[in-house]
Amino acid sequence: MDRKQFIQNSLIIGGATILPANSSLAASVNESGIDKLVDENGNFIQQTLPYAENFLEPYMDAETMHLHYTFHHGGAVKGANNDLKKVKEALDSNNLETIDFWTKKLSFHFSSHILHCVAALATFLPCYLLTVIPAPYFKRIAKNKSIKAFVDGITAAVIGALVGAVVIIASRSITDIPSALIAIATILALIYLKKIQESYIILIAAVIGLILKTVL
């Protein structure tokens, strides 16, 4: 699916949500399976992504998309199915003590499943409507010298704010020699070890910090 098809499908889904349930458009969306939360057996399902995991780069990297889709949303779906299974088992065994427990867990996981489906549309559709469609006009506006100077000023201000925030956080976090060494090692690793993902470097630094905190 290319970006044009993605926008078209998003508009169709968004329009169907505000139409009566018996309308032909809403019926078409329902039949396509895009908005289905359960399968024919009553099990909760997670629809496959209509685009590749790196489709939203550079706005969202493939790793973040994979983690969110597979573990956040996917975990909610798996949890809901497991909770539903436990509720059925408790009903079959007439174990009323555990029904309330598993029902509460089911409500949590199922609501997370629904909210992920709604949030995906609410988050990405406005972004594409405000960036992809007017993209050709942005190129024309970018050539205007006044606007370019204005944007450069904003960029410089944002960079200054970010640097200031980093300095403040560093002054509060780096308070001894071990934390300073970890910070320096992490910066060097991020610069020179480009084959290792940033999340792994940060995780290793966190583990080292925990060990030093325990030993010292």
C-alpha positions in Angstrom: 0.0 0.0 0.0 1.4 3.4 -1.0 0.7 6.7 0.8 -2.1 7.7 -1.5 -3.9 4.4 -0.8 -3.3 4.8 2.9 -4.9 8.3 2.9 -7.9 7.0 0.9 -8.4 4.1 3.3 -8.0 6.3 6.4 -10.7 8.7 5.0 -13.0 5.8 4.3 -12.6 4.4 7.8 -13.0 7.7 9.4 -16.1 8.5 7.4 -17.7 5.1 8.2 -17.4 5.7 11.9 -19.7 8.7 11.8 -22.3 7.1 9.4 -25.3 5.0 10.5 -24.5 1.3 11.0 -26.9 0.4 8.2 -25.3 2.6 5.6 -23.7 1.0 2.6 -20.3 2.6 3.3 -20.2 1.4 6.9 -21.3 -2.0 5.7 -18.5 -2.1 3.1 -15.9 -1.3 5.8 -17.3 -3.9 8.1 -17.2 -6.5 5.4 -13.6 -5.7 4.5 -12.6 -6.7 8.1 -10.7 -3.4 8.7 -12.6 -2.6 11.9 -13.2 -6.1 13.2 -12.1 -6.7 16.8 -13.1 -10.4 16.9 -13.0 -13.3 14.5 -15.9 -15.7 13.7 -15.0 -17.8 16.8 -15.3 -14.8 19.1 -11.6 -14.5 19.7 -10.1 -11.0 19.8 -7.9 -10.3 16.8 -5.3 -7.7 15.8 -5.5 -6.6 12.2 -2.3 -6.6 10.2 -0.7 -3.3 9.5 -1.8 -1.9 6.1 1.8 -0.7 5.5 5.4 -1.7 6.3 6.8 -1.0 9.7 9.2 1.5 8.3 6.5 3.3 6.4 6.2 6.2 8.9 10.0 6.9 8.9 11.5 9.4 9.7 8.5 10.4 11.9 8.4 7.0 13.6 11.2 4.5 13.2 10.5 0.8 12.4 11.7 -0.4 15.8 9.2 1.8 17.6 6.4 0.7 15.3 7.3 -2.9 15.8 7.4 -2.6 19.6 4.1 -0.8 19.8 2.3 -3.0 17.3 3.7 -6.3 18.5 4.0 -5.9 22.3 1.7 -3.0 23.3 -1.3 -3.6 21.0 -0.5 -7.3 20.5 0.0 -7.9 24.2 -3.4 -6.4 24.9 -5.0 -8.7 22.3 -3.3 -11.8 23.7 -4.1 -10.8 27.3 -7.8 -10.3 26.4 -8.0 -13.7 24.8 -6.3 -15.3 27.8 -8.7 -13.5 30.2 -11.7 -14.5 28.2 -10.5 -18.2 28.3 -10.1 -17.9 32.1 -13.6 -16.4 32.5 -15.1 -19.3 30.5 -13.2 -21.9 32.6 -14.4 -20.2 35.8 -18.0 -20.3 34.6 -17.7 -23.9 33.6 -16.3 -24.9 37.0 -18.7 -22.6 38.8 -15.7 -20.9 40.5 -17.3 -17.6 41.3 -14.3 -16.4 43.3 -12.1 -16.0 40.2 -14.7 -14.7 37.8 -14.5 -11.2 39.2 -10.7 -11.2 39.0 -10.6 -12.3 35.4 -13.4 -10.1 34.4 -11.6 -7.0 35.6 -8.4 -8.1 33.7 -10.5 -8.7 30.6 -12.0 -5.2 30.8 -8.5 -3.7 31.0 -7.1 -5.6 28.1 -10.1 -5.3 25.9 -10.4 -1.5 26.5 -6.7 -1.3 25.6 -7.4 -3.2 22.4 -10.2 -0.8 21.4 -8.2 2.3 22.4 -5.2 1.2 20.3 -7.5 0.8 17.3 -9.1 4.2 17.8 -5.7 5.9 18.6 -4.1 4.6 15.5 -6.6 6.4 13.3 -6.8 9.5 15.5 -3.0 9.8 15.6 -1.9 9.1 12.1 -4.8 10.4 9.9 -4.4 14.1 10.9 -0.6 13.9 10.5 -1.0 12.7 6.9 -3.8 15.1 6.1 -1.6 18.0 7.3 1.7 16.8 5.7 1.2 14.6 2.7 -1.5 16.4 0.9 -0.1 20.0 1.3 3.5 18.7 0.7 3.8 20.3 -2.8 2.8 23.7 -1.4 5.5 23.4 1.4 8.2 23.2 -1.3 7.0 26.4 -2.8 6.8 28.2 0.5 10.2 27.0 1.5 11.8 29.0 -1.3 10.5 32.3 0.2 13.5 34.0 1.9 11.4 35.6 4.7 9.8 32.3 5.6 13.2 30.5 5.5 14.7 33.1 7.8 11.7 32.7 10.2 12.1 28.9 10.2 15.8 29.1 10.8 15.2 31.3 13.8 12.7 28.8 15.2 15.1 26.0 14.6 17.9 27.8 16.4 15.6 28.5 19.3 14.5 24.9 19.6 18.0 23.7 19.5 19.0 26.1 22.2 16.1 25.0 24.3 17.0 21.3 23.9 20.7 22.0 24.7 19.6 23.9 27.8 17.3 21.0 28.9 20.2 18.6 28.4 22.5 20.7 30.6 19.9 21.0 33.3 19.2 17.2 33.3 22.9 16.4 33.2 23.6 18.7 36.2 21.0 16.9 38.2 21.8 13.4 37.1 25.6 13.4 36.9 26.6 13.9 40.5 29.6 11.6 41.0 32.5 9.9 39.2 30.6 6.7 38.3 27.7 8.6 36.7 30.1 10.8 34.8 32.1 7.8 33.5 28.8 6.2 32.4 27.7 9.4 30.6 31.0 9.7 28.8 31.1 6.0 27.8 27.5 6.2 26.5 28.3 9.3 24.4 31.3 7.6 22.9 29.3 4.5 22.2 26.6 6.4 20.5 29.1 8.1 18.3 31.4 5.2 17.4 29.3 2.1 17.8 26.7 2.9 15.1 25.9 -0.8 14.4 24.4 -1.2 17.9 21.0 0.3 18.4 20.7 3.2 20.9 18.2 1.3 23.0 20.7 -1.5 23.7 23.4 1.0 24.6 21.1 2.8 27.0 20.1 -0.6 28.5 23.7 -1.6 29.0 24.5 1.7 30.7 21.5 1.3 33.0 22.6 -2.2 34.0 26.1 -1.0 34.7 24.8 1.9 36.8 22.6 -0.5 38.8 25.6 -2.8 39.4 27.8 0.1 40.5 25.1 1.4 42.8 24.7 -2.0 44.4 28.5 -2.5 44.8 29.4 1.0 45.9 
